[in-house]
């Protein structure tokens, strides 16, 4: 059984990290308290395929967040790493530009025929900021109407200046706008998903000042084609770009952006995460009428010109297309989702399941769902499986991994049923954290 003694090195390093790194980790979604702070190993020494090894030498099957969705092929995929190693051998940067950025721009525009140009960054949040800057430069307007989660930058967090709950329904609750200039108040206006009247209401109040409509293509469900046609029409009437944030959804349900499968016609689309299988890479692609505005605004960074990112992206996309990765991801996710439902029924647990097959999750219908989540994680660790209430599919996952995982879920759900029937068993459980929380 995994316990504090077996992950001694990770727990010790977490305590050291709390003193040295504000917030412990660079990414909120990888903080141990988001899982189970007393049992989650926290740090890895090696990752290969679908396996992860912690600092104490424990080996786990990773059926959890798969690098928070970045490692879509699996860890240390040779088809990508070998290309990266060759690029490193030849030098990752110089006073000249790498040719791979041109090849990647060409590839992304080939996959997305509506797009004509591309700019690159190295992470999703900054790429979204580039897209918003381009929209503002192109239109000469300041306000952004948005739906969904789009990162940590000032343009987005400014939505919480006027109301600290504005972002609560856009994936992560409790995001603080502290440090964001208050002068940005009112420049980011949220609206709910799949509610065309709500967007029309935003436009009725701010339409002449809007620079763009920014949306994720989907999250837990996909709206109708009619909804998207209306969104596109509104953007067109306002002469502003429709920006689709594909950072989470891109390269999960089809090669390229999910908007291709959903029939959405954007003006700009933003990618990161799965596009380069864990290597730092992000792209903003779009129509020339909007993208040309990047030349009228200062958008420039030395590290956006390094070679590893484009090389990794090209290798990842080639592997993805050659192996029809999306079909395998969908098959895995369908088995996982059905397994959750079947095992919940077996153990008389109430859960709800949502999300696309390649990125799905479940929630406990219980007065203390975060305690049940923490207990689930603890019991899955007993079986040497990294798991949470989310599942990000990787190509490295095989159906025997799914069987192993679901056997462990059976064990975990049995323990949760016992805890539900005997509340004293839940008393000692430290609940998982939900949303942003300061670490002391």
Helices and strands as residue ranges (DSSP letters): H 8-20, G 28-30, G 32-34, E 44-48, E 51-54, E 59-62, H 78-89, H 100-111, E 117-121, H 124-139, E 143-147, H 154-157, H 159-162, G 182-184, E 188-190, H 196-206, G 207-209, E 210-216, H 225-238, E 241-245, H 258-262, E 268-271, G 273-276, E 282-286, H 288-291, G 292-295, G 302-305, H 307-323, H 325-346, E 351-356, E 359-364, H 369-382, E 385-386, E 390-392, H 399-421, G 423-425
